Amino acid sequence: MSEDEIRKEEALALQSLALSTVDSHNPGAVGRFARVVEPPARALDAALWQAPKATPAGALLPWRFVQQVEKLQIGGFLGSTVGLFVSPYLPWRCGGGEMCFFDVVSINQADPDLMQKGIYGLGGFLAASSELRILWSPPYLSRLWCVFELAAFRQANPTGRIHLKPLFLETGLLYVILAVYFFVVFEDVKVRLLGERSYDMSWLPLGMTCCSLLPFLVLLHGLRRICHEKRQLIAGLRTFDLDKVDCKVPTDEEFIYEGIREWYRSPEAFVDYVRGPLADELTEPFFFLTLPIAYWLMAMTPIISAEMDVWLHLFRQGQTAQEAVASLLVLVVAAPLFCMNIMHLILFSCEHLTDAPTGVLEYCKTLLIWVLMVLVVFFFVLLAGPFVQEAQIPGGVIASATNAVIFYIAWRCKGPSD
């Protein structure tokens, strides 16, 4: 395409409605997965993903009860699932009037000529948008077009926001839900088999609980891989090298390098920009591995559902108003908050054991974190039993407030994620 044709394509793009975001990703590494990950990432209020690691602790409160009705657990699961799949078709619930240019969808992928026109008109869409959202995966900085999008957006929008969305967060949360629901099902089987003995401090109940926690070994190992990927992300930006970036079409490479020279004066100046200001801007939210507050709230969905089932069962058995309020505070408020605090402990442990998880030593590190999690869970059950059984409203308020303060401090110290 001639220079006049390229400028014409950009002008046509600028005539479109103002865009809220442009979503950028590496098509070779992400592909279809990005289209699966992006809806729940954008529609947080309908996401399915559940709590990492520590949420089983809340389900282990040693209430003595017979077989409970589990309508809330089933309803919570179905509601989350339906919300996940319906959310992309409810734009008024997922950002109001936001308009997004998603490169792999908005640019024709079948017709080579239309694809080329879309690519060369990309600068117009970047100029019309207020935010560039990067669906990051490890090979992202190895693709010249991906690098060009970064350069073009910052040039067209000096005050625009570049938002990094690492795919490893959603990947990890996808693994989490499998382990959490395995635990829930296994614990339900244990309760049906053992009845009131389910939470006795004897070998059989404790052994069955250990079995229900076994999937978390795989999950913890995956979380350590996620922490390792996060370090690779930061290292990749800090050591960015333009000479190692690929481009399959020579004419595209010439076009991109010409734009970089025009905007940044030289490729070396652009490399310095990526390693310095851009790396600072993109990696600051990921200095510690944390989750958006909406993820934290939705992470407790299975625990709150399970505890509500227990609370309703106890309430129907004839609890007084004071007992009902006290048990509600302990079960539905304090227990999920305590679980989130355990999650902070698990994330902290994985952050400090982030070497590439391969080899016997690395598996031993994962086992060490798992044993720590199991000990905390058992310690919680052992100490919480007498307190929960005889809970009063002041004790419930103190337990809820204490756990809320601890969670807030830990969350703020790590830095809230968007």
ROLOMI-823679 format. One record per residue (C-alpha): residue number from 0; x, y, z. Coordinates in Angstrom, 3 decimals. Example, Ala and Ser with C-alpha at 12.3 -4.5 7.8 and 13.67 -1.06 7.14 Angstrom:
BEGIN
{0, {12.300, -4.500, 7.800}},
{1, {13.670, -1.060, 7.140}},
# end
This chain:
BEGIN
{0, {0.000, 0.000, 0.000}},
{1, {1.153, 3.523, -0.731}},
{2, {1.644, 6.104, 2.004}},
{3, {-1.474, 7.998, 0.839}},
{4, {-3.574, 4.830, 1.066}},
{5, {-2.285, 4.121, 4.570}},
{6, {-3.142, 7.638, 5.733}},
{7, {-6.593, 7.273, 4.157}},
{8, {-7.202, 4.073, 6.136}},
{9, {-6.166, 5.819, 9.358}},
{10, {-8.454, 8.761, 8.596}},
{11, {-11.409, 6.430, 8.044}},
{12, {-10.663, 4.729, 11.348}},
{13, {-10.578, 8.071, 13.160}},
{14, {-14.042, 8.911, 11.821}},
{15, {-15.476, 5.999, 13.832}},
{16, {-16.887, 6.408, 17.325}},
{17, {-14.391, 7.025, 20.099}},
{18, {-13.113, 3.722, 21.446}},
{19, {-12.768, 2.941, 25.108}},
{20, {-10.132, 0.252, 24.655}},
{21, {-7.988, -1.492, 22.091}},
{22, {-7.176, -5.090, 23.011}},
{23, {-3.780, -6.318, 21.860}},
{24, {-2.496, -9.888, 21.993}},
{25, {0.008, -12.226, 20.420}},
{26, {-2.058, -14.261, 17.907}},
{27, {0.526, -17.013, 17.687}},
{28, {0.640, -17.684, 21.406}},
{29, {-2.850, -16.738, 22.523}},
{30, {-5.252, -17.293, 19.647}},
{31, {-8.576, -18.765, 20.643}},
{32, {-7.613, -18.781, 24.315}},
{33, {-7.646, -14.980, 24.418}},
{34, {-11.234, -14.998, 23.204}},
{35, {-12.140, -17.389, 25.990}},
{36, {-10.281, -15.469, 28.701}},
{37, {-11.326, -11.944, 27.769}},
{38, {-15.089, -12.090, 28.543}},
{39, {-14.653, -13.136, 32.196}},
{40, {-11.738, -10.750, 32.562}},
{41, {-13.894, -7.846, 31.368}},
{42, {-17.121, -8.967, 33.077}},
{43, {-15.833, -9.431, 36.610}},
{44, {-19.268, -9.315, 38.154}},
{45, {-20.257, -12.495, 36.298}},
{46, {-17.039, -14.458, 36.451}},
{47, {-16.988, -18.123, 37.376}},
{48, {-13.430, -18.430, 38.641}},
{49, {-13.167, -19.426, 42.268}},
{50, {-10.816, -19.071, 45.215}},
{51, {-7.203, -20.192, 45.103}},
{52, {-5.778, -22.531, 47.649}},
{53, {-7.234, -21.618, 50.968}},
{54, {-10.989, -21.580, 50.514}},
{55, {-11.456, -25.145, 51.812}},
{56, {-10.765, -23.936, 55.351}},
{57, {-14.129, -22.205, 55.557}},
{58, {-15.991, -25.411, 54.785}},
{59, {-14.264, -27.182, 57.669}},
{60, {-16.029, -25.386, 60.504}},
{61, {-16.909, -28.243, 62.883}},
{62, {-20.657, -27.738, 63.230}},
{63, {-22.455, -30.872, 64.321}},
{64, {-25.192, -31.445, 61.817}},
{65, {-26.883, -34.218, 59.959}},
{66, {-27.276, -34.303, 56.196}},
{67, {-27.884, -30.763, 55.021}},
{68, {-29.891, -29.403, 52.125}},
{69, {-27.451, -28.033, 49.555}},
{70, {-29.686, -25.842, 47.449}},
{71, {-27.482, -22.790, 47.930}},
{72, {-24.313, -24.633, 46.890}},
{73, {-25.989, -25.853, 43.706}},
{74, {-27.529, -22.441, 43.080}},
{75, {-24.197, -20.681, 43.552}},
{76, {-22.491, -22.981, 41.070}},
{77, {-25.274, -22.722, 38.469}},
{78, {-25.535, -18.956, 38.905}},
{79, {-21.803, -18.462, 38.413}},
{80, {-21.752, -20.753, 35.380}},
{81, {-24.735, -19.086, 33.711}},
{82, {-23.310, -15.648, 34.505}},
{83, {-19.993, -16.546, 32.895}},
{84, {-21.512, -17.660, 29.605}},
{85, {-24.214, -14.995, 29.451}},
{86, {-22.037, -12.002, 30.412}},
{87, {-20.545, -11.413, 26.907}},
{88, {-24.095, -10.922, 25.587}},
{89, {-25.076, -8.411, 28.279}},
{90, {-22.977, -5.344, 27.389}},
{91, {-25.013, -3.086, 29.664}},
{92, {-23.742, -5.180, 32.605}},
{93, {-20.139, -5.245, 31.403}},
{94, {-19.118, -1.641, 31.049}},
{95, {-22.072, 0.397, 29.838}},
{96, {-21.221, 2.290, 26.658}},
{97, {-17.658, 1.045, 26.291}},
{98, {-16.561, 0.122, 22.785}},
{99, {-13.604, -2.191, 22.260}},
{100, {-11.425, -2.825, 19.208}},
{101, {-10.225, -6.427, 19.578}},
{102, {-7.579, -6.913, 16.885}},
{103, {-8.122, -10.621, 16.188}},
{104, {-11.885, -10.072, 15.804}},
{105, {-12.019, -6.576, 14.314}},
{106, {-9.420, -7.218, 11.606}},
{107, {-10.416, -9.656, 8.858}},
{108, {-8.392, -12.853, 9.334}},
{109, {-9.515, -14.662, 6.153}},
{110, {-8.917, -12.206, 3.297}},
{111, {-5.212, -11.196, 2.997}},
{112, {-6.012, -7.851, 1.345}},
{113, {-8.609, -6.878, 3.951}},
{114, {-6.266, -8.030, 6.696}},
{115, {-3.501, -5.798, 5.352}},
{116, {-5.855, -2.815, 5.163}},
{117, {-6.970, -3.445, 8.731}},
{118, {-3.399, -3.697, 9.976}},
{119, {-2.251, -0.525, 8.257}},
{120, {-5.314, 1.314, 9.566}},
{121, {-4.576, 0.207, 13.112}},
{122, {-2.931, 3.525, 13.941}},
{123, {-6.250, 5.314, 13.523}},
{124, {-7.989, 3.065, 16.013}},
{125, {-5.112, 3.462, 18.466}},
{126, {-5.389, 7.239, 18.190}},
{127, {-9.164, 7.127, 18.774}},
{128, {-8.969, 4.962, 21.898}},
{129, {-8.304, 5.954, 25.488}},
{130, {-6.774, 2.669, 26.661}},
{131, {-4.638, -0.144, 25.257}},
{132, {-5.279, -3.454, 26.988}},
{133, {-2.573, -6.070, 26.444}},
{134, {-3.521, -9.742, 26.790}},
{135, {0.009, -10.684, 27.750}},
{136, {1.647, -14.074, 27.229}},
{137, {5.399, -14.868, 27.272}},
{138, {5.923, -14.594, 23.449}},
{139, {4.191, -11.192, 23.251}},
{140, {7.376, -9.107, 23.001}},
{141, {8.791, -11.434, 20.337}},
{142, {6.246, -10.235, 17.738}},
{143, {7.120, -7.017, 15.934}},
{144, {3.493, -6.038, 15.324}},
{145, {2.744, -6.331, 19.039}},
{146, {5.704, -4.091, 19.804}},
{147, {4.517, -1.661, 17.147}},
{148, {1.107, -1.380, 18.809}},
{149, {2.829, -0.310, 22.020}},
{150, {4.926, 2.277, 20.204}},
{151, {2.018, 3.634, 18.154}},
{152, {-0.389, 3.887, 21.069}},
{153, {1.984, 5.817, 23.294}},
{154, {2.794, 8.183, 20.426}},
{155, {-0.879, 8.723, 19.535}},
{156, {-2.031, 8.902, 23.176}},
{157, {0.675, 10.381, 25.430}},
{158, {-1.814, 10.443, 28.317}},
{159, {-3.603, 7.198, 27.394}},
{160, {-3.520, 4.196, 29.681}},
{161, {-1.706, 0.961, 28.841}},
{162, {-3.284, -1.831, 30.891}},
{163, {-1.526, -5.185, 31.164}},
{164, {-3.804, -8.227, 31.485}},
{165, {-1.571, -11.281, 31.988}},
{166, {-3.335, -14.428, 30.855}},
{167, {-1.690, -16.449, 33.621}},
{168, {-4.143, -15.047, 36.202}},
{169, {-7.195, -16.417, 34.414}},
{170, {-5.339, -19.642, 33.633}},
{171, {-4.573, -20.151, 37.309}},
{172, {-8.137, -19.361, 38.340}},
{173, {-9.411, -21.908, 35.831}},
{174, {-7.323, -24.585, 37.543}},
{175, {-8.491, -23.367, 40.943}},
{176, {-12.154, -24.059, 40.333}},
{177, {-11.459, -27.712, 39.529}},
{178, {-9.619, -28.263, 42.815}},
{179, {-12.133, -26.290, 44.882}},
{180, {-15.130, -28.204, 43.618}},
{181, {-13.323, -31.524, 43.966}},
{182, {-12.809, -30.591, 47.604}},
{183, {-16.469, -29.615, 48.028}},
{184, {-17.713, -32.881, 46.512}},
{185, {-15.278, -35.002, 48.527}},
{186, {-16.182, -33.235, 51.775}},
{187, {-19.865, -33.774, 51.034}},
{188, {-19.223, -37.495, 50.564}},
{189, {-17.292, -37.545, 53.846}},
{190, {-20.164, -35.895, 55.730}},
{191, {-22.672, -38.366, 54.307}},
{192, {-20.486, -41.328, 55.262}},
{193, {-19.328, -40.224, 58.724}},
{194, {-22.170, -37.958, 59.863}},
{195, {-21.365, -36.270, 63.180}},
{196, {-17.890, -37.845, 63.184}},
{197, {-16.923, -35.861, 60.068}},
{198, {-14.924, -33.239, 61.975}},
{199, {-13.678, -35.268, 64.919}},
{200, {-9.939, -35.113, 65.535}},
{201, {-9.497, -38.811, 64.725}},
{202, {-7.462, -40.507, 62.017}},
{203, {-10.298, -41.367, 59.606}},
{204, {-11.855, -37.870, 59.254}},
{205, {-8.435, -36.198, 59.121}},
{206, {-7.201, -38.708, 56.548}},
{207, {-10.242, -38.126, 54.339}},
{208, {-9.728, -34.362, 54.614}},
{209, {-6.106, -34.798, 53.510}},
{210, {-7.355, -36.780, 50.498}},
{211, {-9.789, -34.002, 49.623}},
{212, {-6.885, -31.523, 49.710}},
{213, {-4.635, -33.563, 47.386}},
{214, {-5.705, -31.687, 44.198}},
{215, {-4.287, -28.552, 45.795}},
{216, {-0.816, -30.060, 45.363}},
{217, {-1.256, -29.685, 41.603}},
{218, {-2.841, -26.298, 42.080}},
{219, {-0.025, -24.977, 44.265}},
{220, {2.533, -26.178, 41.737}},
{221, {0.602, -24.324, 39.052}},
{222, {0.537, -21.186, 41.178}},
{223, {4.306, -21.332, 41.525}},
{224, {4.527, -21.565, 37.734}},
{225, {2.335, -18.481, 37.519}},
{226, {4.686, -16.596, 39.838}},
{227, {7.589, -17.723, 37.656}},
{228, {5.790, -16.437, 34.536}},
{229, {5.255, -13.126, 36.296}},
{230, {8.999, -12.817, 36.857}},
{231, {9.575, -13.681, 33.196}},
{232, {7.191, -10.876, 32.248}},
{233, {9.174, -8.323, 34.241}},
{234, {12.524, -9.671, 33.016}},
{235, {11.304, -9.653, 29.399}},
{236, {10.487, -5.959, 29.591}},
{237, {13.694, -5.034, 31.423}},
{238, {15.872, -6.898, 28.878}},
{239, {13.847, -6.096, 25.742}},
{240, {15.910, -6.386, 22.548}},
{241, {14.448, -5.153, 19.255}},
{242, {16.920, -7.266, 17.256}},
{243, {15.320, -10.464, 18.612}},
{244, {11.785, -9.555, 17.531}},
{245, {10.172, -11.459, 14.624}},
{246, {8.233, -10.230, 11.620}},
{247, {7.158, -12.638, 8.866}},
{248, {6.572, -10.020, 6.146}},
{249, {9.605, -7.889, 5.114}},
{250, {7.439, -4.963, 3.952}},
{251, {5.710, -4.876, 7.339}},
{252, {9.091, -4.829, 9.072}},
{253, {10.211, -1.827, 7.013}},
{254, {6.939, -0.014, 7.741}},
{255, {7.222, -0.627, 11.496}},
{256, {10.879, 0.404, 11.744}},
{257, {10.108, 3.560, 9.785}},
{258, {7.361, 4.428, 12.277}},
{259, {9.638, 3.750, 15.252}},
{260, {12.361, 6.017, 13.809}},
{261, {9.827, 8.765, 13.146}},
{262, {8.317, 8.609, 16.631}},
{263, {11.343, 7.786, 18.785}},
{264, {14.175, 9.064, 16.529}},
{265, {16.019, 5.730, 16.667}},
{266, {15.394, 2.040, 17.502}},
{267, {17.803, 2.399, 20.432}},
{268, {15.691, 5.183, 21.953}},
{269, {12.595, 2.995, 21.608}},
{270, {14.372, 0.095, 23.347}},
{271, {15.311, 2.434, 26.206}},
{272, {11.669, 3.528, 26.450}},
{273, {10.416, -0.089, 26.662}},
{274, {13.029, -1.076, 29.267}},
{275, {12.487, 2.047, 31.346}},
{276, {9.240, 4.063, 31.544}},
{277, {7.046, 1.439, 29.858}},
{278, {8.353, -1.401, 32.041}},
{279, {7.790, 0.724, 35.151}},
{280, {4.229, 1.518, 34.091}},
{281, {3.240, -2.030, 33.145}},
{282, {4.874, -4.066, 35.891}},
{283, {4.102, -1.920, 38.938}},
{284, {0.704, -3.630, 39.547}},
{285, {2.417, -7.047, 39.395}},
{286, {5.302, -6.454, 41.777}},
{287, {3.353, -8.748, 44.097}},
{288, {0.910, -11.355, 42.853}},
{289, {-2.534, -10.153, 43.890}},
{290, {-6.101, -10.180, 42.602}},
{291, {-8.691, -7.503, 41.835}},
{292, {-11.110, -6.945, 44.684}},
{293, {-13.951, -8.346, 42.556}},
{294, {-12.037, -11.628, 42.230}},
{295, {-11.535, -11.721, 45.989}},
{296, {-15.267, -11.300, 46.562}},
{297, {-16.307, -13.885, 43.983}},
{298, {-13.652, -16.285, 45.207}},
{299, {-15.757, -16.838, 48.294}},
{300, {-18.875, -17.914, 46.359}},
{301, {-18.574, -21.663, 47.106}},
{302, {-17.624, -21.059, 50.747}},
{303, {-20.444, -18.616, 51.421}},
{304, {-22.916, -20.959, 49.710}},
{305, {-21.751, -23.896, 51.831}},
{306, {-21.832, -21.889, 55.058}},
{307, {-25.266, -20.487, 54.250}},
{308, {-26.537, -24.045, 53.842}},
{309, {-25.159, -24.927, 57.282}},
{310, {-26.550, -21.750, 58.834}},
{311, {-30.034, -22.296, 57.378}},
{312, {-30.025, -25.871, 58.626}},
{313, {-29.156, -24.706, 62.150}},
{314, {-31.707, -21.901, 61.984}},
{315, {-34.455, -24.349, 61.032}},
{316, {-33.524, -26.497, 64.005}},
{317, {-34.760, -23.748, 66.313}},
{318, {-31.914, -21.341, 67.027}},
{319, {-32.782, -18.229, 68.991}},
{320, {-32.381, -14.849, 67.296}},
{321, {-29.134, -14.172, 69.172}},
{322, {-27.700, -17.576, 68.251}},
{323, {-28.731, -17.112, 64.617}},
{324, {-27.022, -13.712, 64.350}},
{325, {-23.876, -15.005, 66.070}},
{326, {-23.624, -18.052, 63.814}},
{327, {-24.273, -15.880, 60.745}},
{328, {-21.378, -13.593, 61.678}},
{329, {-19.005, -16.481, 62.286}},
{330, {-20.028, -18.661, 59.334}},
{331, {-20.925, -16.254, 56.553}},
{332, {-18.694, -13.275, 57.422}},
{333, {-15.695, -14.338, 59.510}},
{334, {-15.024, -17.688, 57.813}},
{335, {-14.703, -16.310, 54.227}},
{336, {-12.508, -13.468, 55.493}},
{337, {-10.317, -15.974, 57.308}},
{338, {-10.064, -17.991, 54.087}},
{339, {-8.902, -14.930, 52.175}},
{340, {-6.244, -14.309, 54.812}},
{341, {-5.006, -17.877, 54.371}},
{342, {-4.920, -17.198, 50.644}},
{343, {-2.652, -14.222, 51.278}},
{344, {-0.321, -16.520, 53.218}},
{345, {-0.278, -19.056, 50.371}},
{346, {0.386, -16.371, 47.746}},
{347, {3.184, -14.959, 49.891}},
{348, {4.785, -18.417, 50.172}},
{349, {4.567, -19.032, 46.432}},
{350, {5.982, -15.565, 45.694}},
{351, {9.138, -16.459, 47.619}},
{352, {9.520, -19.889, 46.012}},
{353, {9.253, -18.816, 42.391}},
{354, {12.075, -20.743, 40.730}},
{355, {11.035, -22.696, 37.653}},
{356, {9.081, -25.617, 39.181}},
{357, {11.063, -28.528, 37.735}},
{358, {13.097, -31.238, 39.398}},
{359, {12.753, -33.040, 42.705}},
{360, {13.719, -30.024, 44.825}},
{361, {11.016, -27.890, 43.255}},
{362, {8.373, -30.549, 43.911}},
{363, {9.555, -30.621, 47.515}},
{364, {8.976, -26.861, 47.749}},
{365, {5.424, -27.330, 46.483}},
{366, {4.886, -30.117, 49.020}},
{367, {6.166, -27.819, 51.780}},
{368, {3.583, -25.147, 50.913}},
{369, {0.844, -27.791, 50.768}},
{370, {1.797, -29.127, 54.210}},
{371, {1.704, -25.551, 55.529}},
{372, {-1.800, -25.131, 54.106}},
{373, {-2.986, -28.426, 55.629}},
{374, {-1.561, -27.530, 59.051}},
{375, {-3.287, -24.142, 59.001}},
{376, {-6.575, -25.788, 58.027}},
{377, {-6.320, -28.380, 60.824}},
{378, {-5.224, -25.734, 63.333}},
{379, {-8.234, -23.647, 62.363}},
{380, {-10.601, -26.589, 62.809}},
{381, {-9.079, -27.544, 66.176}},
{382, {-9.236, -24.052, 67.679}},
{383, {-12.412, -22.847, 66.004}},
{384, {-14.541, -25.764, 67.165}},
{385, {-15.328, -24.686, 70.753}},
{386, {-15.565, -21.021, 69.752}},
{387, {-17.986, -21.683, 66.894}},
{388, {-20.217, -23.987, 68.910}},
{389, {-20.661, -21.402, 71.672}},
{390, {-20.447, -18.262, 69.535}},
{391, {-22.069, -15.094, 70.839}},
{392, {-22.716, -11.871, 68.947}},
{393, {-19.741, -9.954, 70.484}},
{394, {-17.412, -12.828, 69.612}},
{395, {-18.748, -12.946, 66.050}},
{396, {-18.262, -9.199, 65.650}},
{397, {-14.695, -9.398, 66.992}},
{398, {-13.813, -12.353, 64.741}},
{399, {-15.275, -10.658, 61.653}},
{400, {-13.661, -7.286, 62.358}},
{401, {-10.249, -8.804, 63.128}},
{402, {-10.173, -10.830, 59.924}},
{403, {-11.432, -7.856, 57.904}},
{404, {-8.641, -5.624, 59.240}},
{405, {-5.983, -8.280, 58.564}},
{406, {-7.264, -8.770, 55.008}},
{407, {-7.360, -5.035, 54.307}},
{408, {-3.816, -4.500, 55.588}},
{409, {-2.454, -7.433, 53.566}},
{410, {-4.321, -6.307, 50.448}},
{411, {-3.138, -2.712, 50.729}},
{412, {0.456, -3.737, 51.437}},
{413, {0.542, -5.782, 48.245}},
{414, {-1.152, -3.014, 46.318}},
{415, {-4.680, -3.402, 44.915}},
{416, {-4.889, -4.793, 41.421}},
{417, {-7.289, -3.240, 38.922}},
# end
